């Protein structure tokens, strides 16, 4: 039987009546099964104050589809639920969970979940994020007039990037990109199809990355200062777009004004902002003494950093800067040190501060691994979804000969076939939950990782397959500036190569057009932004899935290599997009539609039922 005959549920509108119901109400949930599947009953199992409770579901048959429907009480802020599928008079039982069908009893970790907390803003869920590393994006004319600090090693725009972590020049090499340079190139952001500008930190820091801030009260003069940030924000908002800041809540730089005061005087109130020992040593980020860790168990630093309108979080949300939200650096470690764990309190506080000052703010936490429990709805809206999106895509599309270095692992990204990759997607979607997955960022690379073009061995066609998945799977696409024109980089530092504005002949124009087309399609088709995810066909080199929405159904077929034709039990389809030349509508036959064979790597999109 086809994967499309498997029992299915997800958190999308076709299966859940309200993604953010109020406490004390209920939501209608549905399961789709095949009329050819001899199911006796489906029970909705939830937990009421941690006690398992079962609710019956009723069925309605429409053609070859059986819809099972039940009412889910929303008694707790986060409601966990799963479905018990019964066959053969009870002799055969399966659980349908967020991670898929399971034929044995298992813990609740992968249960579906419904949260009563407010969801992420529509502009975030429906948008496309464009990430800019300011030093390497663009220089305005004013950049030539600025005096460089002693720590900086000036570089010309065409100089080779120093990127080895063992080389002390790596964080000091300064190309001089600035905020007015970004403002002057917003037409390019529009050409990519993005409408949310996210910059890495703009606060002063003695490095090109600025994650070692010296203050949070002003924007780095090397970037044009606070006035240039206000100009960028105004220009972004004039286009009807949004802008996100980047804040290191986990640490400051060791030249930060708070830290210098704490070091100079053990009695200074800023001493409690950090984790100092009696001998003067202090906790830092991952052994880097230049990044002293902030003690969020201390309420004074919490007020200074994240709590209220006068905090760092609050200050920059207000005019004239008016950022629309924050990407929180090292969110996974913020507020955590040994036995201390106030991480969720910090996340809630950031969210509350933002909500008090902005009608619909968006708060994304950087999390390089398992964010389970950190994205339950009242803190971070979602994460930079490396584990749930980047790693499975990387492992499916990686060229074994690629020089791309692993991100956070001691060995290269493994190359895996489609079935293992789909199981990875299932596992992480089940762990994070549907709403958090849909609100998180789909990332092919960032300023911290190798470039996708390098990871796929320089193969532009495979790169475009990756981009197609980025824009068509649940989640919000985040494009690292330069991916759209085929920039390369073997690791995060090498990926920070300057944008070659003056060498347009080097751009991959076809890939740029692909990004623009994908952004347009995502904006035009609600199924690609808000639809569910149902796996349709999987083999080693092919991954096909449906995005289903009450208004439409879209079929996506991604191929990493040559692939045979296959049949799906689906209606005819109108061809919407192909990452490579070719592509045609799908005509329905007695067994459904035949997806044509592919001579190589490509991704195609069809609107099903519109042929």
C-alpha positions as CSV (number, residue, x, y, z in Angstrom):
1,X,0.0,0.0,0.0
2,X,1.1,3.6,-0.6
3,X,2.3,5.7,2.3
4,X,-0.8,7.9,1.6
5,X,-2.9,5.0,2.9
6,X,-1.3,5.2,6.4
7,X,-3.4,6.7,9.2
8,X,-2.5,10.4,9.5
9,X,-2.8,13.4,11.8
10,X,-0.8,16.6,12.2
11,X,-1.4,20.0,13.8
12,X,-2.5,21.8,10.6
13,X,-6.0,23.3,10.1
14,X,-7.2,20.2,8.2
15,X,-6.7,18.1,11.3
16,X,-7.1,20.5,14.3
17,X,-9.9,23.1,14.5
18,X,-8.0,25.6,16.6
19,X,-4.2,25.7,17.0
20,X,-4.4,28.0,20.1
21,X,-7.6,27.2,22.0
22,X,-8.4,28.9,25.3
23,X,-8.0,26.9,28.5
24,X,-11.2,25.2,29.6
25,X,-12.5,24.8,26.0
26,X,-12.0,22.0,23.5
27,X,-10.7,21.5,20.0
28,X,-11.9,19.1,17.4
29,X,-9.2,16.8,16.1
30,X,-9.3,14.5,13.1
31,X,-7.5,11.4,11.9
32,X,-7.5,10.4,8.2
33,X,-7.4,6.6,7.4
34,X,-8.0,4.6,4.2
35,X,-11.4,2.8,3.6
36,X,-9.3,-0.2,2.7
37,X,-7.8,-0.3,6.2
38,X,-10.0,-2.5,8.4
39,X,-9.9,-0.3,11.5
40,X,-12.5,-1.1,14.3
41,X,-12.1,2.0,16.3
42,X,-9.9,5.0,17.0
43,X,-9.5,6.3,20.6
44,X,-8.2,9.8,21.4
45,X,-5.9,9.5,24.4
46,X,-4.9,12.6,26.3
47,X,-3.6,13.4,29.8
48,X,-5.7,15.2,32.4
49,X,-3.3,16.6,35.0
50,X,-0.9,13.9,33.9
51,X,-3.5,11.1,34.2
52,X,-4.3,9.2,30.9
53,X,-7.8,9.7,29.7
54,X,-9.5,8.1,26.6
55,X,-12.2,9.7,24.4
56,X,-14.1,7.9,21.7
57,X,-13.9,9.1,18.1
58,X,-16.6,8.9,15.5
59,X,-16.1,8.0,11.8
60,X,-17.4,9.3,8.5
61,X,-16.6,7.7,5.2
62,X,-16.2,9.8,2.1
63,X,-15.2,7.7,-1.0
64,X,-12.0,5.9,-0.1
65,X,-11.3,8.2,3.0
66,X,-12.4,7.6,6.5
67,X,-12.4,10.6,8.8
68,X,-12.3,10.0,12.5
69,X,-13.3,12.9,14.7
70,X,-13.1,13.6,18.4
71,X,-13.2,16.4,21.0
72,X,-10.0,17.2,22.8
73,X,-10.4,18.9,26.2
74,X,-7.9,21.7,26.7
75,X,-7.5,21.4,30.4
76,X,-3.7,22.1,30.7
77,X,-1.7,24.9,29.1
78,X,0.1,22.2,27.0
79,X,-2.2,19.3,26.1
80,X,-0.5,16.1,25.0
81,X,-2.5,13.6,23.0
82,X,-2.2,10.5,20.7
83,X,-4.5,8.1,19.0
84,X,-5.0,4.4,19.7
85,X,-5.9,2.5,16.5
86,X,-7.7,-0.8,17.0
87,X,-8.1,-3.6,14.5
88,X,-9.1,-7.3,14.7
89,X,-11.3,-6.9,17.7
90,X,-8.5,-5.4,19.8
91,X,-5.9,-8.1,19.0
92,X,-4.0,-5.5,16.8
93,X,-3.3,-2.1,18.3
94,X,-1.1,0.8,17.1
95,X,-0.4,4.2,18.4
96,X,-0.4,7.2,16.1
97,X,1.9,9.8,17.6
98,X,3.7,12.9,16.4
99,X,6.6,10.6,15.2
100,X,4.3,8.4,13.2
101,X,2.7,4.9,13.7
102,X,4.2,2.7,16.4
103,X,3.2,-0.9,17.1
104,X,4.2,-0.9,20.8
105,X,3.6,1.2,23.9
106,X,5.9,4.1,24.3
107,X,6.4,7.2,26.5
108,X,4.7,10.5,25.8
109,X,7.7,12.3,24.5
110,X,6.6,12.2,20.9
111,X,2.9,12.8,21.6
112,X,1.0,15.4,19.6
113,X,0.5,18.6,21.6
114,X,-1.8,21.6,21.6
115,X,-0.9,24.7,23.5
116,X,-3.2,27.3,24.8
117,X,-0.5,30.0,24.6
118,X,-0.6,32.6,21.8
119,X,1.0,31.4,18.6
120,X,3.8,33.1,16.6
121,X,2.7,36.1,14.7
122,X,1.3,35.6,11.2
123,X,4.0,37.7,9.6
124,X,6.6,35.4,11.0
125,X,4.9,32.2,10.1
126,X,4.1,33.4,6.5
127,X,7.4,35.2,5.8
128,X,10.8,34.5,4.4
129,X,13.8,35.5,6.5
130,X,17.0,36.9,5.0
131,X,20.1,36.7,7.3
132,X,22.8,39.3,7.0
133,X,26.3,39.2,8.6
134,X,26.8,43.0,8.5
135,X,30.6,43.1,8.1
136,X,30.5,41.0,4.9
137,X,27.3,42.2,3.2
138,X,27.9,45.7,1.8
139,X,29.8,48.9,2.5
140,X,28.4,52.3,2.1
141,X,30.6,55.2,1.1
142,X,30.8,56.3,4.7
143,X,32.6,53.2,5.6
144,X,35.8,54.5,4.0
145,X,35.9,57.5,6.4
146,X,35.8,55.5,9.6
147,X,38.8,55.1,11.8
148,X,39.4,51.4,12.7
149,X,40.0,50.3,16.3
150,X,43.3,48.8,17.3
151,X,41.9,45.2,17.4
152,X,40.8,45.2,13.8
153,X,42.8,43.8,10.9
154,X,41.5,45.7,7.8
155,X,40.7,43.7,4.7
156,X,39.8,44.6,1.2
157,X,36.5,43.4,-0.1
158,X,38.1,40.8,-2.4
159,X,40.6,39.5,0.1
160,X,40.4,35.9,1.1
161,X,38.7,35.2,4.3
162,X,40.8,33.9,7.2
163,X,38.6,31.1,8.7
164,X,40.6,28.6,10.7
165,X,39.6,28.7,14.4
166,X,43.3,28.3,15.4
167,X,44.2,31.4,13.5
168,X,44.0,34.5,15.8
169,X,43.2,36.7,12.8
170,X,39.9,34.9,12.1
171,X,37.6,37.1,14.4
172,X,39.7,40.2,13.8
173,X,39.6,40.4,10.1
174,X,37.3,43.4,9.3
175,X,35.9,44.1,5.8
176,X,33.9,47.1,6.9
177,X,30.4,46.3,5.9
178,X,27.8,48.6,7.6
179,X,24.1,49.1,8.1
180,X,23.7,51.8,5.4
181,X,25.2,49.2,3.1
182,X,22.3,46.9,3.9
183,X,19.8,49.7,3.4
184,X,21.2,50.5,0.0
185,X,20.8,46.8,-1.1
186,X,17.3,46.1,0.1
187,X,16.2,45.8,-3.6
188,X,18.3,42.6,-3.7
189,X,16.6,41.3,-0.6
190,X,13.3,41.9,-2.5
191,X,14.7,40.1,-5.5
192,X,15.3,37.0,-3.4
193,X,11.7,37.2,-2.2
194,X,12.4,37.8,1.5
195,X,10.4,40.2,3.7
196,X,12.1,39.8,7.1
197,X,15.6,41.1,7.5
198,X,17.6,39.5,10.3
199,X,21.1,40.8,11.1
200,X,23.6,39.2,13.4
201,X,24.6,41.5,16.3
202,X,25.0,45.2,15.8
203,X,26.3,46.1,19.2
204,X,30.0,47.1,19.6
205,X,32.3,44.1,20.1
206,X,36.0,43.6,19.6
207,X,35.5,41.1,16.7
208,X,33.9,41.0,13.3
209,X,31.0,38.9,14.6
210,X,30.2,41.1,17.5
211,X,28.9,38.3,19.7
212,X,31.3,39.6,22.4
213,X,29.4,42.9,23.1
214,X,31.1,45.8,25.0
215,X,27.7,47.5,25.5
216,X,24.0,47.1,24.7
217,X,23.2,50.8,24.8
218,X,24.3,51.7,21.3
219,X,25.0,50.4,17.9
220,X,28.6,49.9,16.8
221,X,30.0,53.2,15.3
222,X,31.8,51.0,12.7
223,X,28.3,50.0,11.4
224,X,27.2,53.6,11.3
225,X,25.9,53.9,14.9
226,X,22.4,53.9,16.3
227,X,21.3,56.4,13.7
228,X,22.2,54.0,10.8
229,X,20.2,51.2,12.6
230,X,17.2,53.5,12.8
231,X,17.5,54.3,9.1
232,X,17.7,50.6,8.2
233,X,14.6,49.9,10.4
234,X,12.7,52.7,8.8
235,X,13.6,51.6,5.3
236,X,12.6,48.0,6.1
237,X,9.3,49.1,7.5
238,X,8.6,51.4,4.6
239,X,8.5,48.3,2.4
240,X,6.0,46.6,4.7
241,X,8.7,44.2,5.9
242,X,10.0,43.3,9.4
243,X,13.4,43.4,11.1
244,X,14.8,41.2,13.7
245,X,17.7,41.9,16.1
246,X,20.2,39.4,17.5
247,X,20.9,39.4,21.2
248,X,23.4,37.3,23.3
249,X,21.5,36.7,26.5
250,X,23.9,34.0,27.5
251,X,27.1,36.1,27.7
252,X,28.8,39.4,27.1
253,X,32.3,40.2,26.0
254,X,35.0,40.4,28.6
255,X,35.3,44.1,27.7
256,X,31.6,44.8,28.3
257,X,31.0,47.7,30.7
258,X,29.2,45.5,33.2
259,X,32.0,43.0,33.3
260,X,34.8,45.6,33.6
261,X,33.0,47.1,36.5
262,X,32.6,43.7,38.1
263,X,36.3,42.9,37.6
264,X,37.5,46.2,39.0
265,X,35.6,46.0,42.2
266,X,34.4,42.8,43.9
267,X,31.7,44.9,45.7
268,X,30.3,46.4,42.5
269,X,26.7,45.4,42.0
270,X,27.6,44.1,38.5
271,X,29.6,41.4,40.1
272,X,26.4,39.4,40.6
273,X,25.6,39.7,36.9
274,X,28.2,37.0,36.3
275,X,29.3,33.7,38.0
276,X,32.4,34.7,39.9
277,X,34.3,32.4,42.2
278,X,36.1,33.7,45.3
279,X,39.4,33.5,43.5
280,X,38.2,35.8,40.7
281,X,37.7,33.1,38.1
282,X,34.3,33.1,36.4
283,X,32.1,30.9,34.2
284,X,32.2,31.5,30.5
285,X,30.8,30.1,27.2
286,X,32.4,26.8,26.4
287,X,35.9,27.6,27.7
288,X,36.1,31.0,26.0
289,X,37.3,33.4,28.7
290,X,36.4,36.4,26.4
291,X,32.7,35.4,26.8
292,X,31.8,35.6,30.5
293,X,28.4,33.9,31.2
294,X,25.5,36.0,32.5
295,X,23.9,34.9,35.8
296,X,20.1,35.0,35.1
297,X,19.4,33.7,38.5
298,X,20.1,37.2,39.6
299,X,17.0,39.4,39.2
300,X,19.0,42.6,38.7
301,X,20.7,41.4,35.6
302,X,17.4,40.0,34.4
303,X,15.9,43.4,34.7
304,X,18.8,45.0,32.9
305,X,18.9,42.4,30.1
306,X,15.4,41.0,29.4
307,X,12.7,42.3,31.8
308,X,10.7,45.4,31.1
309,X,10.8,48.4,28.7
310,X,14.1,49.7,30.0
311,X,15.9,46.3,29.5
312,X,18.0,45.6,26.5
313,X,15.2,43.5,25.0
314,X,12.7,46.3,25.5
315,X,14.9,49.3,24.5
316,X,15.4,48.2,20.9
317,X,11.8,47.2,20.4
318,X,10.9,50.9,20.8
319,X,11.2,53.7,18.4
320,X,13.3,54.8,16.6
321,X,14.7,51.3,16.2
322,X,11.4,49.4,16.5
323,X,12.8,45.9,15.8
324,X,9.9,43.4,15.4
325,X,11.5,40.7,17.5
326,X,14.7,39.0,18.5
327,X,16.8,36.0,17.5
328,X,18.3,35.0,20.9
329,X,21.9,33.7,20.6
330,X,22.7,30.5,22.6
331,X,19.2,30.3,23.8
332,X,19.7,26.7,24.8
333,X,22.3,27.6,27.4
334,X,20.9,30.9,28.6
335,X,20.0,30.6,32.3
336,X,21.6,27.2,32.6
337,X,24.8,26.3,34.5
338,X,25.2,23.1,36.3
339,X,22.4,22.8,38.9
340,X,21.0,26.2,37.9
341,X,18.2,26.2,35.3
342,X,16.1,29.3,34.9
343,X,16.1,29.1,31.1
344,X,12.4,28.8,30.7
345,X,11.9,31.8,33.0
346,X,14.2,33.9,30.9
347,X,12.4,32.8,27.7
348,X,9.0,33.7,29.2
349,X,10.4,37.1,30.3
350,X,11.8,37.9,26.9
351,X,8.5,37.0,25.3
352,X,6.5,39.0,27.9
353,X,8.6,42.1,27.5
354,X,8.4,41.9,23.7
355,X,4.6,41.4,23.8
356,X,4.1,44.4,26.2
357,X,5.9,46.7,23.7
358,X,5.0,45.3,20.3
359,X,1.6,44.2,19.0
360,X,2.9,41.0,17.4
361,X,6.6,40.3,18.2
362,X,8.5,37.2,17.1
363,X,11.1,35.6,19.3
364,X,13.3,32.8,18.0
365,X,15.9,30.9,20.1
366,X,19.1,29.6,18.7
367,X,19.2,25.9,19.6
368,X,21.7,23.6,18.0
369,X,20.1,20.4,19.3
370,X,17.0,19.2,21.1
371,X,14.7,22.1,22.0
372,X,12.0,19.8,23.5
373,X,10.4,21.6,26.4
374,X,11.9,25.0,25.5
375,X,9.2,25.6,22.8
376,X,6.0,24.7,24.6
377,X,4.4,28.0,23.7
378,X,5.0,30.6,26.3
379,X,8.7,31.3,25.6
380,X,10.6,31.0,22.3
381,X,8.1,30.7,19.4
382,X,10.5,28.4,17.7
383,X,14.2,27.6,17.0
384,X,16.8,27.8,14.3
385,X,15.9,24.2,13.4
386,X,19.3,22.6,12.7
387,X,18.3,19.2,14.2
388,X,14.8,19.0,12.7
389,X,15.6,20.4,9.3
390,X,19.2,21.1,8.5
391,X,20.8,17.9,9.5
392,X,18.4,15.6,7.7
393,X,18.6,17.7,4.5
394,X,22.4,17.8,4.8
395,X,22.6,14.0,5.3
396,X,20.4,13.3,2.3
397,X,22.1,15.7,-0.1
398,X,25.8,15.8,1.0
399,X,28.4,14.9,-1.6
400,X,30.7,12.3,0.1
401,X,33.7,14.2,-1.4
402,X,32.6,17.6,-0.1
403,X,35.2,19.5,2.0
404,X,32.4,20.9,4.1
405,X,33.2,20.5,7.8
406,X,30.7,19.2,10.3
407,X,28.8,21.6,12.5
408,X,29.2,20.5,16.1
409,X,30.3,16.9,15.4
410,X,33.7,15.3,15.3
411,X,33.0,13.5,11.9
412,X,31.5,14.7,8.6
413,X,27.8,14.7,8.0
414,X,26.8,11.1,7.1
415,X,25.1,10.5,3.7
416,X,21.8,8.7,4.3
417,X,19.0,7.4,2.1
418,X,15.5,8.8,1.9
419,X,13.8,6.4,4.4
420,X,16.3,7.3,7.2
421,X,15.9,11.0,6.4
422,X,12.1,10.8,6.6
423,X,12.3,9.0,9.9
424,X,14.5,11.8,11.1
425,X,12.0,14.4,10.1
426,X,9.3,12.4,11.8
427,X,11.2,12.1,15.0
428,X,12.0,15.8,15.3
429,X,8.5,16.9,14.3
430,X,7.2,14.6,17.0
431,X,9.6,15.9,19.6
432,X,9.1,19.6,18.9
433,X,5.4,19.5,18.2
434,X,3.6,20.8,15.1
435,X,3.3,24.4,16.0
436,X,6.9,24.9,17.1
437,X,8.1,23.1,14.0
438,X,5.9,25.4,11.8
439,X,7.2,28.5,13.6
440,X,10.9,27.5,13.5
441,X,13.5,28.3,10.8
442,X,14.3,26.0,8.0
443,X,18.0,26.5,7.5
444,X,20.4,25.2,4.8
445,X,23.3,27.1,6.4
446,X,24.1,30.1,8.5
447,X,27.0,32.2,9.6
448,X,27.9,29.2,11.9
449,X,27.9,26.4,9.3
450,X,29.3,25.4,6.0
451,X,27.5,26.7,2.9
452,X,24.9,24.4,1.3
453,X,26.7,24.8,-2.1
454,X,29.9,23.4,-0.6
455,X,28.1,20.6,1.2
456,X,26.5,19.4,-2.0
457,X,29.9,19.4,-3.7
458,X,29.3,22.5,-5.8
459,X,26.3,20.8,-7.6
460,X,23.9,23.7,-8.4
461,X,21.1,21.3,-9.3
462,X,21.3,19.6,-5.9
463,X,21.5,23.0,-4.2
464,X,18.3,23.9,-5.8
465,X,16.7,20.7,-4.6
466,X,17.7,21.7,-1.0
467,X,16.2,25.2,-1.6
468,X,13.0,23.6,-2.8
469,X,12.7,21.6,0.4
470,X,13.6,24.7,2.5
471,X,10.6,26.6,1.0
472,X,8.1,23.7,0.9
473,X,8.4,21.9,4.2
474,X,6.7,23.1,7.4
475,X,8.8,25.9,8.9
476,X,9.9,29.3,7.9
477,X,12.7,29.6,5.3
478,X,15.8,31.5,6.5
479,X,18.2,32.3,3.7
480,X,21.8,33.2,4.7
481,X,22.8,36.1,2.4
482,X,24.8,34.6,-0.5
483,X,23.2,31.2,-0.6
484,X,20.9,32.5,-3.4
485,X,23.9,33.2,-5.7
486,X,25.9,30.1,-4.9
487,X,28.5,31.4,-2.4
488,X,30.6,28.6,-0.9
489,X,32.3,28.0,2.5
490,X,33.8,25.0,4.2
491,X,32.8,26.1,7.7
492,X,31.0,29.0,9.5
493,X,33.8,31.4,9.3
494,X,34.6,30.6,5.7
495,X,30.9,31.0,4.9
496,X,31.1,34.6,5.9
497,X,32.7,35.6,2.5
498,X,31.8,39.2,1.3
499,X,28.9,39.5,-1.1
500,X,30.5,40.0,-4.6
501,X,28.4,42.9,-5.7
502,X,31.0,44.1,-8.2
503,X,31.4,40.6,-9.7
504,X,27.9,39.9,-10.9
505,X,29.3,37.6,-13.6
506,X,30.1,35.1,-10.8
507,X,26.6,34.9,-9.6
508,X,24.5,31.8,-10.2
509,X,21.6,33.6,-11.7
510,X,19.5,30.4,-12.2
511,X,19.7,29.7,-8.5
512,X,18.8,33.3,-7.6
513,X,15.7,33.0,-9.8
514,X,14.8,29.7,-8.1
515,X,14.8,31.3,-4.7
516,X,12.6,34.1,-6.0
517,X,10.2,31.7,-7.6
518,X,10.0,29.5,-4.4
519,X,9.4,32.6,-2.3
520,X,6.6,33.7,-4.6
521,X,5.0,30.3,-4.7
522,X,5.1,30.0,-0.9
523,X,3.4,33.4,-0.6
524,X,0.7,32.5,-3.2
525,X,-0.2,29.0,-1.9
526,X,-1.5,28.6,1.6
527,X,-0.7,24.9,1.6
528,X,3.0,25.7,1.5
529,X,2.7,28.1,4.5
530,X,0.0,26.5,6.7
531,X,-0.6,23.1,5.2
532,X,0.0,19.8,6.9
533,X,2.7,17.3,6.0
534,X,1.9,13.8,4.7
535,X,4.6,11.6,3.3
536,X,3.7,10.2,-0.1
537,X,6.6,8.2,-1.5
538,X,10.1,7.6,-0.2
539,X,13.1,5.7,-1.6
540,X,16.8,6.2,-1.4
541,X,16.9,9.0,-3.9
542,X,13.4,10.4,-3.8
543,X,11.3,12.1,-1.1
544,X,7.7,13.0,-2.0
545,X,5.2,14.7,0.3
546,X,1.8,16.4,0.3
547,X,1.2,19.8,2.0
548,X,-2.6,19.7,2.7
549,X,-4.7,22.7,3.6
550,X,-8.5,23.1,3.6
551,X,-8.1,25.4,0.5
552,X,-5.7,23.2,-1.5
553,X,-3.3,20.3,-1.6
554,X,0.2,20.6,-3.0
555,X,2.5,17.7,-4.0
556,X,6.3,18.1,-3.7
557,X,8.7,15.6,-5.3
558,X,12.4,16.0,-4.4
559,X,15.0,13.9,-6.1
560,X,18.7,13.9,-5.3
561,X,19.6,11.7,-8.4
562,X,18.1,9.8,-11.3
563,X,14.8,8.3,-10.3
564,X,12.1,6.0,-11.8
565,X,8.5,6.9,-12.3
566,X,6.1,6.0,-9.5
567,X,2.3,6.0,-9.0
568,X,0.4,7.8,-6.3
569,X,-3.3,7.4,-5.4
570,X,-4.0,11.1,-6.0
571,X,-6.0,13.3,-8.3
572,X,-4.6,15.1,-11.3
573,X,-2.2,17.9,-10.7
574,X,-1.3,21.3,-12.2
575,X,2.5,21.8,-12.5
576,X,3.6,24.8,-10.5
577,X,7.3,24.7,-10.4
578,X,10.5,22.8,-11.4
579,X,14.0,23.5,-10.2
580,X,15.3,22.3,-13.6
581,X,13.9,22.7,-17.1
582,X,10.9,20.5,-17.9
583,X,7.8,19.4,-16.0
584,X,4.2,18.9,-16.9
585,X,0.8,18.5,-15.4
586,X,-0.2,15.1,-13.9
587,X,-3.1,13.3,-15.5
588,X,-5.1,10.9,-13.3
589,X,-5.5,7.3,-14.4
590,X,-7.3,4.3,-12.8
591,X,-4.6,4.0,-10.1
592,X,-4.0,7.7,-9.5
593,X,-1.3,9.8,-11.1
594,X,2.1,8.7,-12.4
595,X,5.0,10.9,-11.3
596,X,7.4,10.8,-14.3
597,X,10.9,9.5,-14.1
598,X,13.7,12.0,-13.6
599,X,17.1,12.1,-15.4
600,X,18.8,13.7,-12.5
601,X,18.5,16.0,-9.4
602,X,15.3,18.2,-9.4
603,X,12.4,19.3,-7.4
604,X,8.8,19.6,-8.8
605,X,5.6,21.0,-7.3
606,X,2.1,20.3,-8.4
607,X,-1.3,21.6,-7.1
608,X,-3.3,18.4,-6.8
609,X,-6.9,18.5,-7.9
610,X,-6.3,21.5,-10.1
611,X,-5.1,19.7,-13.3
